[in-house]
Amino acid sequence: MRFVHLERLSLMVVILGFTQFSSAQCPYGFSDEFWPNGVAYAANPPARSIRKMSVVNFGTGPRLSLAGVFDSVGGVTTRGVGLWNGTGFEAAVGPSITTANLNCIAVGSWNDGTGEKLVASLQLPGAGGALVWGIYKFDGTTWTMIGQPFDSLASSIRVLNDGSGPGLYACGNFSSIGGVTLPTGVVKWDGIQWLPVGLTRPCNASNFRDIAVFDDGTGPTLYTTITCTGLPLSSAFPVARMQSGDWALCSNGISGNG
C-alpha cells in the first residue's frame, strides 16, 4: 500500500532549521524516483518530500536523519532515509537498502540497550527478495528488523514514557504483525514482541497517524490522532486518549480548508 502524506517540507528549510550543526551551505534536490518494480514516476509523479526528522548518534557524532520519498539526496544515493552530518549528506547504507521501497514516513532514535539506533518504518527485502514492511533499526552499518513483519507502514515511531518507563511505540494504518490481527493501530515493543496498545479502534479508525504523551492533570497519558471511517471530514480526524485501558475520543475532529 502506498501512503502519501500532505506534509511537504523543502530540504533547504529542514537543514537551515537544524541549528545544532554548522551553517554550511546545503546541497539539495531530489533525483527521479522509482518504485521497486522500476516504473518511473514520470507519468504520475508524487510529491517528493521529507516527511519526518530525528536526531541520532551512532557514537560518531549526531546526525539529522531524514525520512521521505526519494532515492537520492544531495547527490547521495539512499532510498527513503538519509543522514545530514552538518556539512554533507550520508547514505543510510546497509544490506539491500538500495532496493528498498523509497516511501518512508516514520523515523526516530532509540537506545535498544546496546547504544542509540535509528529506527524507521520501511519495506526491505526479506527471504526470497520480497519487500517486507516492518520497523527496522540501523546501527550505522546494518538494518535489522525489530520483531515480526508488519502488513503495512507505520506513520509515527516514538520513544514515550506513559508513567511506566520509556518504551518504543509505533502507530499507523497496519492491522497485523507477524500474521496476527491487531485490535488497534498502536503497538509497543516489550523487548521480545510488539504488543497492541488499547482494545479497540474508536470510530472504526483506519489509521493512527501520530502518538504522544501528555499529562492532563491525572498523570502521563497516551494520546493519538486517528482517521475515522465513514464520517464527514469535519469529524473524521479526532484525537483520542488512553482511558481505562482503551482509546476514548476526546475531540470531534478538525475543520477548515487551509
C-alpha positions, 0 to 999 in steps of 0.5 A: 500500500502506498501512503502519501502524506500532505506534509511537504517540507523543502530540504533547504528549510529542514537543514537551515532549521537544524541549528545544532550543526554548522551553517554550511551551505546545503546541497539539495534536490531530489533525483527521479524516483522509482518504485521497486518494480522500476516504473518511473514516476514520470507519468504520475509523479508524487510529491517528493518530500521529507516527511519526518526528522530525528536526531541520532548518534551512532557514537560518531557524532549526531546526525539529522536523519531524514525520512521521505520519498526519494532515492537520492539526496544531495547527490547521495544515493539512499532510498527513503532515509538519509543522514545530514552530518552538518556539512554533507549528506550520508547514505543510510547504507546497509544490506539491500537498502538500495532496493528498498521501497523509497516511501518512508514516513516514520523515523526516530532514535532509540537506545535498544540497550546496546547504544542509540539506533535509528529506527524507521518504518520501511519495506526491505527485502526479506527471504526470497527478495520480497519487500517486507514492511516492518520497523527496522533499526540501523546501527550505522552499518546494518538494518535489522528488523525489530520483531515480526513483519508488519502488513503495512507502514507505520506513520509515527515511531516514538520513544514515550514514557506513559508513567511506566518507563520509556518504551518504543511505540509505533502507530499507523494504518497496519492491522497485523504483525507477524500474521496476527490481527491487531485490535488497534493501530498502536503497538509497543515493543516489550523487548521480545514482541510488539504488543497492541496498545488499547482494545479497540479502534474508536470510530472504526479508525483506519489509521493512527497517524501520530502518538504522544504523551501528555499529562492532563492533570491525572498523570502521563497519558497516551494520546493519538490522532486517528482517521475515522471511517465513514464520517464527514471530514469535519469529524473524521480526524479526532484525537483520542486518549488512553482511558481505562485501558482503551482509546476514548475520543476526546475531540470531534475532529478538525475543520477548515480548508487551509 
